[in-house]
Amino acid sequence: MIKFIRDFYSFIKTGSIEAENKLTVRKFLVRAFILKLSFYVLLLVFSYLLFNFNYGNSDFLFKDKTLWIVFLNMIILAPILEELTCRLHTGLKLYQIIISLVGAVILFHNSWLILSFFVCYFFLLFLILKIGVRVNRSYIIYSSALIFGILHIDFYDFNWLENFGYTFFVVITRIFSGLLFTYVFYQKGILFSILFHIIWNMMPFISYLLRYFET
């Protein structure tokens, strides 16, 4: 586990993979899950102590939706589309950028503001590739993680300007998630970053199920 953390730290520090991780996929994902859960719990405690933490939930997104629709969105569509949109393009290959753009169109087709941002963002990456400008890959990785974190503010029912503590927790945990998902993508490929995202999303889905059957 210590070596996994050290390798992940090297990745977020330099933006590159110095050596392929030799762990099996199962062991790799287990360690990634433990690291993500540990960071989540640590920040949860920190946010509670510092901001009297009690943020709103995202159930409003699924109001009047059937359980199967919630499952489809949270466990299937969200991990696939978010990984394709926010992770795949960090490989900085033309086909990856195009697929990420397609993912953004599907994911944000009902929000012209967000979609326009992604179109501009991916067009900028296309120009970087076309012109041949050398860019430190860590800039792209952190930009992607930051975008991933900020986008998740819309998934919660609170005013992010008036509730800094809530916003802090949501954004920082998702930025960390974005970095860790990207590390999984670089080490094991997009299919396994999607799988890891699915596994993680099982936690909020189970929490939703408990609330669903209580009502």
C-alpha positions in Angstrom: 0.0 0.0 0.0 2.9 2.4 0.8 4.4 1.8 -2.6 1.1 2.4 -4.3 0.8 5.8 -2.5 4.3 6.6 -3.3 3.8 5.8 -7.0 0.5 7.8 -7.1 2.3 10.8 -5.4 5.0 10.6 -8.1 2.3 10.6 -10.8 0.5 13.7 -9.5 3.8 15.4 -8.9 5.3 14.8 -12.4 2.3 13.9 -14.5 4.1 10.9 -15.8 4.3 7.1 -15.2 7.8 6.2 -14.3 7.1 2.4 -14.4 4.1 0.2 -15.0 2.5 -1.0 -11.8 2.9 -4.8 -11.6 0.0 -5.4 -9.3 -2.9 -7.4 -10.6 -6.0 -5.4 -11.6 -7.9 -6.6 -8.5 -5.1 -5.7 -6.1 -4.5 -2.4 -7.9 -8.2 -1.4 -7.7 -8.4 -2.5 -4.0 -5.5 -0.2 -3.1 -7.0 2.6 -5.1 -10.3 2.2 -3.3 -8.7 2.2 0.1 -6.7 5.4 -0.7 -9.8 7.1 -2.1 -11.9 6.1 0.9 -9.2 7.1 3.4 -8.9 10.6 1.8 -12.7 10.9 1.7 -13.2 10.1 5.4 -10.2 12.3 6.4 -11.6 15.3 4.6 -15.1 14.5 5.8 -13.9 14.7 9.4 -11.8 17.8 8.7 -14.8 19.6 7.0 -17.1 18.7 9.9 -14.7 20.1 12.5 -13.9 23.2 10.5 -17.3 24.0 8.9 -19.7 22.1 11.1 -20.2 20.0 8.0 -23.7 18.9 7.0 -24.0 19.3 3.3 -27.1 18.6 1.2 -27.5 15.4 -0.8 -28.0 14.9 -4.5 -31.4 13.1 -4.3 -33.1 16.0 -5.9 -31.5 14.9 -9.2 -33.5 11.7 -9.1 -36.8 13.2 -8.0 -39.8 11.2 -9.5 -37.3 8.8 -11.1 -37.7 5.0 -10.8 -35.1 3.0 -9.0 -33.9 1.5 -12.3 -33.4 4.9 -13.8 -31.3 6.0 -10.8 -29.3 2.8 -11.1 -28.8 3.3 -14.8 -27.6 6.9 -14.3 -25.5 6.5 -11.2 -23.9 3.1 -11.9 -23.7 2.9 -15.7 -24.0 6.2 -17.5 -22.3 8.5 -15.2 -19.1 6.5 -14.8 -18.8 5.8 -18.5 -19.6 9.3 -19.8 -17.6 11.1 -17.0 -14.5 8.9 -17.6 -14.7 9.3 -21.4 -15.2 13.1 -21.0 -12.9 13.9 -18.2 -10.2 11.2 -18.3 -9.6 9.8 -21.8 -8.5 13.1 -23.4 -5.6 13.3 -20.9 -3.8 10.8 -23.0 -3.4 13.7 -25.5 -4.1 11.7 -28.6 -6.4 13.0 -31.3 -8.8 10.1 -31.2 -9.0 10.3 -27.4 -9.9 14.0 -27.6 -12.6 13.3 -30.2 -14.1 10.6 -28.0 -14.0 12.9 -25.0 -15.8 15.5 -27.0 -18.5 13.1 -28.0 -18.9 12.1 -24.3 -19.3 15.8 -23.4 -21.9 16.3 -26.0 -23.9 13.3 -24.7 -23.4 14.3 -21.0 -24.1 18.0 -21.3 -26.4 18.2 -24.3 -29.0 20.1 -22.2 -26.5 22.7 -20.9 -25.1 24.9 -23.6 -22.9 26.8 -21.3 -21.0 23.7 -20.0 -20.9 22.1 -23.4 -19.5 25.3 -25.0 -16.8 25.3 -22.4 -15.8 21.7 -23.2 -15.9 22.4 -27.0 -13.5 25.3 -26.4 -11.3 23.2 -24.1 -11.0 20.3 -26.5 -10.4 22.6 -29.4 -7.5 24.1 -27.5 -6.1 20.6 -26.9 -6.5 19.9 -30.6 -4.6 23.1 -31.5 -1.8 22.1 -29.1 -1.5 18.7 -30.9 -1.7 20.3 -34.3 0.9 22.9 -33.7 3.1 20.5 -31.8 3.5 22.6 -28.7 5.1 20.7 -25.9 2.9 20.9 -22.8 3.7 19.3 -19.4 1.1 16.6 -19.2 0.5 17.4 -15.5 -1.2 20.7 -16.6 -3.8 18.7 -18.5 -4.2 16.2 -15.7 -4.8 18.9 -13.1 -7.0 20.9 -15.4 -9.2 17.8 -16.0 -9.4 17.0 -12.3 -10.3 20.6 -11.5 -13.0 20.6 -14.1 -14.3 17.3 -12.7 -14.4 18.8 -9.2 -16.2 22.0 -10.2 -18.8 20.3 -12.3 -20.0 18.2 -9.3 -21.2 21.3 -7.5 -24.3 21.2 -9.6 -25.1 17.7 -8.2 -25.9 19.1 -4.7 -28.9 21.1 -3.5 -27.1 24.0 -1.8 -26.0 27.5 -2.7 -22.2 27.0 -3.3 -21.5 30.7 -2.8 -23.2 30.8 0.6 -21.9 27.5 1.8 -18.2 27.5 1.4 -17.6 24.5 3.6 -19.9 22.3 1.6 -18.4 23.5 -1.7 -14.9 22.9 -0.3 -15.6 19.3 0.5 -17.4 18.5 -2.8 -14.8 20.1 -5.0 -11.6 18.9 -3.2 -12.9 15.3 -2.9 -13.8 15.3 -6.6 -10.4 16.8 -7.6 -8.7 14.1 -5.7 -11.0 11.6 -7.4 -10.2 13.0 -10.8 -6.4 12.6 -10.1 -6.9 9.0 -8.8 -9.2 8.0 -11.7 -6.6 9.4 -14.1 -3.8 7.4 -12.4 -6.0 4.3 -12.9 -6.5 5.2 -16.5 -2.8 5.7 -17.1 -1.8 2.4 -15.4 -4.6 0.1 -16.4 -6.6 1.8 -19.2 -9.9 3.5 -19.6 -12.0 0.3 -19.1 -10.6 -0.1 -15.6 -11.0 3.6 -14.7 -14.6 3.2 -15.7 -14.8 0.0 -13.6 -13.2 1.8 -10.6 -15.7 4.7 -11.0 -18.6 2.2 -11.0 -17.3 0.5 -7.9 -17.0 3.9 -6.1 -20.5 5.0 -7.2 -21.9 1.9 -5.6 -21.5 3.7 -2.2 -23.8 6.6 -2.9 -26.2 4.3 -4.7 -26.4 2.0 -1.6 -26.9 5.1 0.5 -29.7 6.2 -1.9 -31.3 2.8 -1.6 -31.4 2.9 2.2 -33.1 6.3 2.0 -35.4 5.1 -0.8 -36.7 2.1 1.2 -37.1 4.2 4.4 -39.7 6.4 2.7 
